[in-house]
């Protein structure tokens, strides 16, 4: 083999890294536009229900139209200015047309998506399970950021994620089909029950229905056996972050904190290390 050739063992990780960076750039579009698309759809449905004429023509907006452009000067972003991470560094974090600052969250999300996708290469062989893990990861990244920005977990992502998990488990990629179906049911009903009890005791809504659907999706991917690990991890991290925000930022108790990002992080950790965590938990509690 020529010395300049890339070893075969590095082909898959390299391809996953490049693919993850590229998809991360697309996820930036999804995270920004999908909530706007949903808001436009809701407004249109409300106007139709109330028989109210919309006062102005709403600009067509979807994930493909209009083309990506600078939010300041509205100039279209040139393809060579849209290379994930690299273009941001070359342009020093500024628009190539008007030199306005570009938020660092865009390359950070691209890099994060790339590294998360790359990590999967060390835990899954080149198989159907790897393909599913990649799609699973991308969906969780999008859901996390949308929930952070809008406290919203769109059905457009959570429901396909649930059905896709059941589809992959037809072949037992991550769990048996029976365990996956029970996992979806138990995931939804667990948080739904917590929601109803909390509302009954306090008169307040402690979480949204999107959280129920996300946990149902995680159960559909990994089976009901992994739900305790996911719930414990997400609750622990959520509690720590919530207390830290109240102490450091003096955030009031009445300000809602999105739970979706903690569920997503716990679900991703459980996908890779869930069996190990479960074994250690069982050993520590003497249940094995």
Rosetta silent file (secondary structure, phi, psi, omega in degrees, C-alpha in Angstrom):
SEQUENCE: XXXXXXXXXXXXXXXXXXXXXXXXXXXXXXXXXXXXXXXXXXXXXXXXXXXXXXXXXXXXXXXXXXXXXXXXXXXXXXXXXXXXXXXXXXXXXXXXXXXXXXXXXXXXXXXXXXXXXXXXXXXXXXXXXXXXXXXXXXXXXXXXXXXXXXXXXXXXXXXXXXXXXXXXXXXXXXXXXXXXXXXXXXXXXXXXXXXXXXXXXXXXXXXXXXXXXXXXXXXXXXXXXXXXXXXXXXXXXXXXXXXXXXXXXXXXXXXXXXXXXXXXXXXXXXXXXXXXXXXXXXXXXXXX
SCORE:     score description
SCORE:     0.000 S_00000001
   1 L     0.000  132.898  178.887    0.000    0.000    0.000 S_00000001
   2 L   -59.045  147.804 -178.066    1.434    3.471   -0.877 S_00000001
   3 L   -63.814  -26.346 -177.212    2.594    5.501    2.097 S_00000001
   4 L   -83.764   -9.007 -177.902    0.230    8.342    1.170 S_00000001
   5 L   -72.486  146.716  177.611   -2.880    6.152    1.192 S_00000001
   6 L   -80.158  126.795  178.849   -5.306    6.494    4.071 S_00000001
   7 L   -56.085  144.576 -176.284   -5.439    3.260    6.134 S_00000001
   8 H   -58.550  -34.091 -178.551   -8.714    1.434    5.686 S_00000001
   9 H   -63.106  -20.173 -178.216   -9.380    1.648    9.438 S_00000001
  10 H   -98.685   -5.529 -178.064   -9.540    5.444    9.112 S_00000001
  11 H   -64.872  -48.815 -177.840  -11.835    5.620    6.108 S_00000001
  12 H   -65.857  -49.220  177.306  -15.068    5.210    8.083 S_00000001
  13 H   -59.043  -41.134  179.550  -14.125    7.621   10.937 S_00000001
  14 H   -64.014  -44.036  179.329  -12.901   10.232    8.456 S_00000001
  15 H   -63.384  -39.376  179.600  -16.054    9.919    6.368 S_00000001
  16 H   -67.212  -38.753  178.387  -18.229   10.178    9.486 S_00000001
  17 H   -62.871  -48.472  179.959  -16.402   13.281   10.678 S_00000001
  18 H   -63.121  -43.142  179.668  -16.807   15.049    7.324 S_00000001
  19 H   -63.815  -42.022  179.787  -20.425   13.930    7.072 S_00000001
  20 H   -64.031  -40.704  177.284  -21.138   15.078   10.630 S_00000001
  21 H   -62.174  -43.309 -178.714  -19.624   18.512    9.994 S_00000001
  22 H   -65.644  -45.910  179.358  -21.684   18.883    6.817 S_00000001
  23 H   -66.609  -33.463  176.384  -24.918   17.760    8.457 S_00000001
  24 H   -58.540  -37.420  176.321  -24.155   20.047   11.394 S_00000001
  25 H   -63.918  -40.466  177.950  -24.269   22.968    8.968 S_00000001
  26 H   -68.260  -36.489  179.626  -27.680   21.772    7.760 S_00000001
  27 H   -63.892  -30.499  174.016  -28.884   21.325   11.343 S_00000001
  28 H   -58.310  -39.036  177.665  -28.172   25.004   11.941 S_00000001
  29 H   -67.206  -45.152 -179.810  -30.774   25.700    9.252 S_00000001
  30 H   -60.335  -46.453 -177.171  -33.236   23.221   10.764 S_00000001
  31 H   -62.494  -36.512 -179.647  -32.830   24.667   14.264 S_00000001
  32 H   -80.311  -43.804 -169.695  -33.455   28.203   13.040 S_00000001
  33 H   -88.141  -34.446 -174.580  -36.167   27.614   10.440 S_00000001
  34 H   -58.556  -45.701  176.360  -38.300   24.754   11.736 S_00000001
  35 H   -60.996  -36.431  177.339  -39.784   26.740   14.670 S_00000001
  36 H   -66.165  -39.849  177.524  -40.523   29.626   12.280 S_00000001
  37 H   -63.299  -40.985  179.110  -42.195   27.232    9.856 S_00000001
  38 H   -66.491  -40.821  178.433  -44.303   25.828   12.688 S_00000001
  39 H   -62.623  -42.288  178.306  -45.270   29.328   13.860 S_00000001
  40 H   -62.408  -42.139  179.677  -46.324   30.269   10.328 S_00000001
  41 H   -65.185  -41.791  178.745  -48.388   27.091   10.061 S_00000001
  42 H   -63.789  -42.148 -179.283  -50.060   27.706   13.421 S_00000001
  43 H   -64.004  -41.854  179.048  -50.884   31.299   12.491 S_00000001
  44 H   -64.352  -42.252  179.838  -52.384   30.201    9.174 S_00000001
  45 H   -64.869  -39.299  178.594  -54.466   27.486   10.862 S_00000001
  46 H   -65.401  -40.770  178.647  -55.741   29.950   13.460 S_00000001
  47 H   -64.138  -39.881  178.481  -56.735   32.445   10.767 S_00000001
  48 H   -67.216  -40.365 -179.346  -58.591   29.744    8.862 S_00000001
  49 H   -65.222  -40.992 -178.170  -60.365   28.548   12.012 S_00000001
  50 L   -88.940    1.493 -179.606  -61.406   32.083   12.983 S_00000001
  51 L    56.133   47.878  178.776  -62.164   32.977    9.355 S_00000001
  52 L  -111.635  130.713  177.112  -59.721   35.873    9.473 S_00000001
  53 L   -74.769  133.298  176.202  -57.921   37.025    6.360 S_00000001
  54 L   -69.340  131.974 -172.230  -54.190   37.191    6.778 S_00000001
  55 L   -70.455  -29.181 -177.544  -53.133   40.809    6.471 S_00000001
  56 L  -138.224  155.545  178.038  -49.928   40.202    4.578 S_00000001
  57 L   -74.011  121.797 -178.805  -48.416   37.634    2.309 S_00000001
  58 L   -80.656  132.511  179.269  -46.072   35.468    4.326 S_00000001
  59 L   -62.208  135.744  179.481  -42.690   34.881    2.728 S_00000001
  60 L   -62.392  128.311 -177.860  -42.257   31.303    1.640 S_00000001
  61 L  -140.993  122.589  170.591  -40.050   29.552    4.153 S_00000001
  62 L  -146.901 -170.056 -176.319  -38.909   25.950    4.310 S_00000001
  63 L   -73.540  -12.356 -179.612  -35.663   24.111    4.829 S_00000001
  64 L  -111.192  -24.445 -175.807  -34.598   24.729    1.233 S_00000001
  65 L  -128.352  136.380   -5.815  -36.070   28.161    0.459 S_00000001
  66 L   -76.625  172.077  178.077  -34.825   30.870    0.632 S_00000001
  67 L   -63.479  156.589  179.587  -31.121   30.186    0.268 S_00000001
  68 L   -59.800  136.896 -178.138  -28.900   30.809    3.284 S_00000001
  69 E  -148.275  163.708  178.580  -28.089   34.483    3.681 S_00000001
  70 L   -69.979  129.392  179.702  -26.590   36.935    6.146 S_00000001
  71 L   -67.695  -17.513 -178.722  -29.256   38.062    8.647 S_00000001
  72 L   -87.600  -60.310 -175.231  -27.752   41.568    8.638 S_00000001
  73 L   -97.437   -5.910  178.450  -27.159   42.505    4.979 S_00000001
  74 L    66.937   10.429  178.948  -29.329   39.716    3.458 S_00000001
  75 L   -72.770  134.803  177.445  -26.541   38.841    1.006 S_00000001
  76 E   -58.799  141.744  179.075  -26.615   35.167   -0.094 S_00000001
  77 L   -81.495  122.501 -178.882  -23.874   33.102    1.482 S_00000001
  78 L   -69.025  148.174 -177.771  -21.454   31.928   -1.199 S_00000001
  79 H   -53.698  -39.260 -178.601  -20.726   28.175   -1.272 S_00000001
  80 H   -76.576   -6.871  173.186  -17.049   28.728   -0.392 S_00000001
  81 H   -97.971    3.939 -174.497  -18.167   30.786    2.612 S_00000001
  82 L  -118.776   21.526  176.931  -20.326   27.916    3.833 S_00000001
  83 L   -76.767  123.810 -175.041  -17.698   25.257    4.479 S_00000001
  84 L   -52.105  133.714  176.489  -18.350   23.942    8.010 S_00000001
  85 L    63.092  -51.725 -174.422  -16.041   25.411   10.681 S_00000001
  86 H   -60.472  -45.887 -179.309  -13.275   26.198    8.157 S_00000001
  87 H   -62.430  -38.391  179.377  -15.083   29.152    6.550 S_00000001
  88 H   -61.248  -41.747 -179.984  -15.802   30.645    9.967 S_00000001
  89 H   -68.634  -42.749 -179.227  -12.106   30.513   10.834 S_00000001
  90 H   -64.388  -41.409 -179.276  -10.978   31.920    7.481 S_00000001
  91 L   -83.224    0.681  179.392  -13.500   34.774    7.675 S_00000001
  92 L    56.759   38.356  175.185  -12.585   35.332   11.345 S_00000001
  93 L    72.041   24.296 -178.552  -16.186   34.977   12.403 S_00000001
  94 E  -127.502  155.377  175.602  -17.505   37.718   10.118 S_00000001
  95 L   -64.302  137.129 -179.638  -19.821   37.908    7.125 S_00000001
  96 L   -70.609  -12.329 -179.151  -17.840   37.881    3.873 S_00000001
  97 L  -102.620  -53.146 -174.716  -19.994   40.733    2.502 S_00000001
  98 L  -107.515   -4.000  177.052  -20.767   43.166    5.321 S_00000001
  99 L    65.810   17.374  174.851  -18.195   41.999    7.903 S_00000001
 100 L   -73.106  150.457 -176.988  -20.853   41.725   10.617 S_00000001
 101 E   -65.770  138.122  175.424  -20.099   39.276   13.418 S_00000001
 102 L  -103.541  127.327 -178.988  -21.390   35.703   12.971 S_00000001
 103 L   -55.606  138.682 -177.644  -22.427   33.980   16.238 S_00000001
 104 L   -69.483  -14.764 -178.344  -19.932   31.341   17.345 S_00000001
 105 H   -62.962  -26.183 -178.786  -22.743   28.887   18.039 S_00000001
 106 H   -67.251  -53.308  176.881  -22.899   27.967   14.341 S_00000001
 107 H   -68.595  -29.451  178.293  -19.383   26.512   14.012 S_00000001
 108 H   -63.956  -41.649  179.027  -19.611   25.107   17.548 S_00000001
 109 H   -68.506  -38.823  176.703  -22.706   23.139   16.605 S_00000001
 110 H   -60.325  -46.322 -178.989  -21.074   21.965   13.366 S_00000001
 111 H   -66.434  -41.722  178.882  -17.998   20.799   15.260 S_00000001
 112 H   -61.275  -45.827  178.707  -20.078   19.174   17.999 S_00000001
 113 H   -61.914  -41.378  178.522  -22.173   17.279   15.462 S_00000001
 114 H   -62.734  -44.622 -178.075  -19.018   16.179   13.654 S_00000001
 115 H   -70.091  -38.440  176.738  -17.330   14.919   16.829 S_00000001
 116 H   -63.757  -41.428  178.626  -20.450   13.129   18.088 S_00000001
 117 H   -65.898  -41.401  178.013  -20.825   11.426   14.714 S_00000001
 118 H   -61.084  -40.190 -178.299  -17.133   10.507   14.699 S_00000001
 119 H   -57.560  -33.325 -177.570  -17.434    8.972   18.184 S_00000001
 120 H   -62.334  -26.583 -178.032  -19.962    6.456   16.881 S_00000001
 121 L   -63.923  -24.526 -178.975  -17.280    4.861   14.677 S_00000001
 122 L   -89.614   -5.446 -178.363  -15.553    3.495   17.801 S_00000001
 123 L  -118.486  -15.443 -179.772  -18.697    1.889   19.194 S_00000001
 124 L  -130.969  135.303  173.260  -20.463    0.496   16.144 S_00000001
 125 L   -71.644  170.797  177.440  -19.103   -1.555   13.238 S_00000001
 126 L   -67.536   99.475 -170.317  -19.995   -0.586    9.680 S_00000001
 127 L  -160.132 -179.964  175.788  -23.576   -1.835    9.862 S_00000001
 128 H   -63.153  -33.900  179.668  -27.240   -0.935   10.021 S_00000001
 129 H   -64.499  -36.592  177.718  -26.762   -0.153   13.705 S_00000001
 130 H   -66.753  -42.456  177.924  -24.170    2.506   12.832 S_00000001
 131 H   -59.259  -45.651  179.321  -26.535    4.113   10.325 S_00000001
 132 H   -63.593  -41.217  179.906  -29.289    4.230   12.911 S_00000001
 133 H   -63.155  -35.985  178.329  -26.973    5.656   15.578 S_00000001
 134 H   -65.722  -47.760  178.827  -25.932    8.434   13.200 S_00000001
 135 H   -63.158  -40.733  177.895  -29.540    9.402   12.431 S_00000001
 136 H   -58.684  -45.564 -178.758  -30.393    9.148   16.138 S_00000001
 137 H   -64.017  -46.436 -178.964  -27.537   11.499   17.041 S_00000001
 138 H   -61.406  -41.692  179.714  -28.443   14.122   14.460 S_00000001
 139 H   -63.150  -40.956 -178.993  -32.081   14.163   15.580 S_00000001
 140 H   -67.340  -36.305  177.187  -31.067   14.626   19.222 S_00000001
 141 H   -61.962  -46.945 -179.902  -28.748   17.517   18.347 S_00000001
 142 H   -62.858  -44.952 -179.306  -31.558   19.328   16.529 S_00000001
 143 H   -63.314  -40.067 -179.498  -34.073   18.673   19.312 S_00000001
 144 H   -59.566  -49.924 -175.686  -31.653   19.856   21.983 S_00000001
 145 H   -71.849  -35.447  177.362  -30.988   23.220   20.394 S_00000001
 146 H   -65.537  -39.427  179.225  -34.609   23.871   19.416 S_00000001
 147 H   -68.606  -37.384  176.725  -35.691   23.152   22.977 S_00000001
 148 H   -62.674  -42.722 -176.182  -32.977   25.440   24.345 S_00000001
 149 H   -77.378  -38.280 -169.240  -34.061   28.261   22.014 S_00000001
 150 H  -127.174   -1.447 -173.577  -37.841   27.845   22.085 S_00000001
 151 L    51.298   53.779 -174.699  -38.707   25.290   24.801 S_00000001
 152 L  -146.130  132.400  174.291  -40.238   23.231   22.037 S_00000001
 153 L  -117.696   97.485 -171.331  -39.728   19.638   20.877 S_00000001
 154 L   -63.704  136.477  173.030  -41.311   19.487   17.406 S_00000001
 155 H   -59.431  -27.079 -179.802  -43.451   16.501   16.442 S_00000001
 156 H   -60.427  -19.847  178.539  -41.776   16.802   13.030 S_00000001
 157 H  -111.927  -44.802 -174.423  -38.672   15.288   14.665 S_00000001
 158 H   -65.465  -41.593 -177.586  -39.836   13.354   17.748 S_00000001
 159 H   -70.144  -46.266  173.302  -42.482   11.251   16.002 S_00000001
 160 H   -60.022  -33.444  178.200  -40.295   10.166   13.050 S_00000001
 161 H   -63.667  -40.291  178.902  -37.559    9.433   15.612 S_00000001
 162 H   -63.399  -51.134 -177.179  -39.936    7.126   17.489 S_00000001
 163 H   -67.007  -33.224  178.209  -41.074    5.224   14.392 S_00000001
 164 H   -66.826  -37.597  176.685  -37.516    5.002   13.064 S_00000001
 165 H   -61.053  -44.403  177.099  -36.403    3.395   16.322 S_00000001
 166 H   -63.676  -37.739  179.886  -39.088    0.730   15.980 S_00000001
 167 H   -62.347  -47.478  179.915  -38.090    0.228   12.338 S_00000001
 168 H   -65.149  -31.257 -178.694  -34.418   -0.402   13.183 S_00000001
 169 H   -83.321    1.419  168.208  -35.428   -2.762   15.965 S_00000001
 170 H   -60.066  -30.153  177.478  -37.338   -4.949   13.531 S_00000001
 171 H  -102.040    7.670  179.772  -33.909   -6.538   13.094 S_00000001
 172 L    68.239   34.876 -177.243  -32.984   -6.157   16.773 S_00000001
 173 L   -61.373  -36.802 -177.917  -30.345   -3.512   16.053 S_00000001
 174 L  -128.498  -26.682  179.720  -30.523   -2.113   19.594 S_00000001
 175 L  -160.074  162.730  174.661  -33.303   -4.038   21.346 S_00000001
 176 L   -66.573  151.948 -176.907  -35.896   -6.666   20.626 S_00000001
 177 H   -59.569  -41.405  178.513  -39.017   -5.386   18.898 S_00000001
 178 H   -60.954  -44.161  178.231  -41.212   -6.309   21.859 S_00000001
 179 H   -63.792  -36.247 -179.614  -38.908   -4.461   24.266 S_00000001
 180 H   -68.159  -41.976  179.451  -38.870   -1.455   21.918 S_00000001
 181 H   -64.792  -45.343  177.671  -42.671   -1.287   21.705 S_00000001
 182 H   -64.033  -36.994  178.034  -43.003   -1.554   25.483 S_00000001
 183 H   -61.479  -40.646  178.216  -40.214    1.030   25.809 S_00000001
 184 H   -64.854  -44.183  179.912  -42.135    3.502   23.672 S_00000001
 185 H   -66.040  -47.331 -177.163  -45.305    2.976   25.682 S_00000001
 186 H   -67.014  -37.530  178.812  -43.563    3.068   29.067 S_00000001
 187 H   -60.765  -46.283 -179.656  -41.482    6.108   28.128 S_00000001
 188 H   -65.894  -49.017 -173.604  -44.540    8.146   27.218 S_00000001
 189 H   -68.642  -29.964  179.961  -46.687    6.999   30.144 S_00000001
 190 H   -61.684  -53.623 -178.964  -43.926    7.514   32.736 S_00000001
 191 H   -72.889  -31.645  176.280  -43.539   11.246   32.103 S_00000001
 192 H   -61.603  -40.211  178.951  -47.261   11.650   31.390 S_00000001
 193 H   -66.608  -44.186  177.583  -47.984   10.235   34.856 S_00000001
 194 H   -59.516  -42.652  179.262  -45.415   12.521   36.488 S_00000001
 195 H   -59.703  -46.938 -176.943  -46.970   15.465   34.634 S_00000001
 196 H   -67.179  -40.638  179.080  -50.487   14.606   35.817 S_00000001
 197 H   -65.991  -44.387  179.819  -49.459   14.054   39.444 S_00000001
 198 H   -62.478  -41.921  179.499  -47.437   17.291   39.518 S_00000001
 199 H   -65.964  -37.301  179.781  -50.338   19.227   37.982 S_00000001
 200 H   -66.268  -38.056 -176.370  -52.773   17.705   40.469 S_00000001
 201 H   -81.279  -33.511 -173.323  -50.586   18.652   43.443 S_00000001
 202 H  -114.275  -17.331 -175.656  -49.441   22.114   42.332 S_00000001
 203 L    77.855    7.230 -179.098  -51.908   23.233   39.691 S_00000001
 204 L  -117.281  158.243  176.679  -48.960   23.870   37.342 S_00000001
 205 L   -94.682  114.618 -174.489  -47.664   22.122   34.255 S_00000001
 206 L   -80.975  -19.370  179.818  -44.201   20.806   35.038 S_00000001
 207 L  -159.488  171.846 -178.539  -43.246   19.795   31.491 S_00000001
 208 L  -101.430  166.456 -179.582  -44.554   19.672   27.950 S_00000001
 209 H   -66.430  -22.394  177.151  -45.964   16.833   25.884 S_00000001
 210 H   -62.343  -33.512  177.425  -42.853   16.935   23.724 S_00000001
 211 H   -64.346  -39.237  178.262  -40.876   15.502   26.645 S_00000001
 212 H   -60.693  -45.295 -176.179  -43.266   12.521   26.797 S_00000001
 213 H   -68.224  -35.345  179.260  -42.789   11.876   23.087 S_00000001
 214 H   -67.491  -43.951  178.345  -39.012   12.194   23.290 S_00000001
 215 H   -65.970  -34.328  175.028  -38.747    9.659   26.120 S_00000001
 216 H   -62.298  -40.594  178.488  -41.101    7.390   24.156 S_00000001
 217 H   -64.331  -42.053  178.868  -38.734    7.687   21.182 S_00000001
 218 H   -63.665  -38.819  175.995  -35.738    6.827   23.373 S_00000001
 219 H   -65.143  -35.583  178.738  -37.613    3.790   24.681 S_00000001
 220 H   -67.019  -30.724  179.669  -38.402    2.754   21.105 S_00000001
 221 H   -80.336  -42.406 -170.133  -34.695    2.839   20.253 S_00000001
 222 H  -114.790   -0.868  178.593  -33.228    1.146   23.334 S_00000001
 223 L    85.808  161.519 -175.220  -36.066   -0.800   24.909 S_00000001
 224 H   -66.136  -25.995 -176.894  -37.818   -0.404   28.228 S_00000001
 225 H   -62.715  -26.020 -176.183  -34.845   -1.786   30.184 S_00000001
 226 H   -89.437   -8.053 -177.114  -32.814    1.359   29.481 S_00000001
 227 H   -61.264  -41.658  178.143  -35.481    3.827   30.639 S_00000001
 228 H   -58.826  -39.775  178.755  -34.386    3.860   34.327 S_00000001
 229 H   -63.669  -44.942 -178.682  -30.839    4.804   33.283 S_00000001
 230 H   -63.768  -44.523 -178.008  -32.100    7.567   30.989 S_00000001
 231 H   -66.841  -42.895  179.597  -34.489    8.989   33.581 S_00000001
 232 H   -64.674  -45.172  179.948  -31.902    8.917   36.378 S_00000001
 233 H   -62.783  -48.363 -176.780  -29.194   10.516   34.217 S_00000001
 234 H   -66.532  -37.956 -179.876  -31.454   13.246   32.832 S_00000001
 235 H   -68.278  -41.623 -179.360  -32.968   14.036   36.227 S_00000001
 236 H   -65.110  -48.508 -179.694  -29.587   14.236   37.947 S_00000001
 237 H   -64.927  -42.276  179.233  -28.032   16.466   35.298 S_00000001
 238 H   -60.710  -41.097  179.559  -31.177   18.597   35.067 S_00000001
 239 H   -66.157  -43.211 -179.094  -31.244   19.122   38.819 S_00000001
 240 H   -63.677  -47.625 -179.492  -27.544   20.058   38.956 S_00000001
 241 H   -65.417  -41.348  179.891  -27.806   22.502   36.044 S_00000001
 242 H   -61.790  -44.627  178.725  -31.045   23.988   37.368 S_00000001
 243 H   -65.261  -41.234  179.625  -29.580   24.633   40.823 S_00000001
 244 H   -61.826  -40.790  179.844  -26.409   26.061   39.272 S_00000001
 245 H   -66.385  -36.937  179.295  -28.431   28.466   37.114 S_00000001
 246 H   -67.914  -35.457 -178.000  -30.426   29.625   40.139 S_00000001
 247 H   -79.794  -49.050 -173.869  -27.231   30.239   42.127 S_00000001
 248 H   -76.990  -49.347 -176.794  -24.958   31.669   39.432 S_00000001
 249 L   -94.885    0.018 -178.133  -27.466   33.541   37.261 S_00000001
 250 L    53.816   44.650 -179.800  -29.976   34.123   40.058 S_00000001
 251 L   -82.082  132.816 -177.217  -32.655   32.590   37.912 S_00000001
 252 L   -70.538  157.695 -179.732  -36.019   32.347   39.642 S_00000001
 253 L   -66.080  -26.312 -175.614  -37.757   29.070   40.352 S_00000001
 254 L   -79.955  -10.874  178.991  -40.734   30.112   38.248 S_00000001
 255 L   -80.632  119.799 -175.388  -38.670   30.418   35.056 S_00000001
 256 L   -66.747  145.118  176.977  -39.082   27.139   33.131 S_00000001
 257 L  -116.506  124.360 -179.180  -36.006   25.082   32.246 S_00000001
 258 L   -63.251  133.502 -179.159  -36.244   22.850   29.149 S_00000001
 259 L   -93.874  -18.357 -177.470  -35.948   19.149   30.038 S_00000001
 260 H   -55.951  -45.650 -179.807  -35.467   17.950   26.471 S_00000001
 261 H   -58.650  -35.143 -179.840  -31.694   18.600   26.309 S_00000001
 262 H   -73.022  -38.232  174.625  -31.128   16.462   29.418 S_00000001
 263 H   -63.142  -43.231 -178.954  -33.259   13.650   28.022 S_00000001
 264 H   -63.260  -45.512  179.742  -31.387   13.871   24.719 S_00000001
 265 H   -63.628  -43.771  178.921  -27.968   13.798   26.396 S_00000001
 266 H   -64.457  -38.477  178.729  -28.979   10.898   28.637 S_00000001
 267 H   -64.659  -40.250  179.927  -30.395    9.009   25.659 S_00000001
 268 H   -68.361  -41.194  177.246  -27.191    9.422   23.656 S_00000001
 269 H   -63.043  -41.845 -179.859  -25.056    8.307   26.603 S_00000001
 270 H   -65.195  -33.222  179.134  -27.337    5.321   27.149 S_00000001
 271 H   -62.390  -37.899 -176.441  -27.028    4.307   23.493 S_00000001
 272 H   -91.743  -42.232 -172.331  -23.240    4.005   23.831 S_00000001
 273 H  -123.294   14.218 -175.540  -22.654    3.120   27.484 S_00000001
 274 H   -59.872  -43.173 -178.986  -26.105    2.160   28.769 S_00000001
 275 H   -62.788  -41.143  178.762  -25.311   -1.527   29.270 S_00000001
 276 H   -64.676  -44.489  179.440  -22.167   -0.672   31.244 S_00000001
 277 H   -64.191  -39.698  179.448  -24.009    1.852   33.400 S_00000001
 278 H   -65.752  -41.220  179.649  -26.838   -0.590   34.010 S_00000001
 279 H   -63.822  -42.028  179.412  -24.425   -3.357   35.004 S_00000001
 280 H   -67.062  -38.092  178.272  -22.630   -1.061   37.450 S_00000001
 281 H   -64.323  -44.577  179.446  -25.924    0.154   38.902 S_00000001
 282 H   -63.500  -38.859  179.064  -27.143   -3.402   39.367 S_00000001
 283 H   -67.603  -40.382 -178.495  -23.837   -4.351   40.984 S_00000001
 284 H   -67.236  -32.411 -178.307  -23.850   -1.360   43.315 S_00000001
 285 H   -92.300   -4.039  179.889  -27.406   -2.092   44.459 S_00000001
 286 L    71.966   23.752 -177.969  -26.817   -5.834   44.730 S_00000001
 287 L   -92.772   -7.333 -177.206  -29.586   -6.604   42.232 S_00000001
 288 L   -85.211    0.000    0.000  -27.462   -8.641   39.814 S_00000001
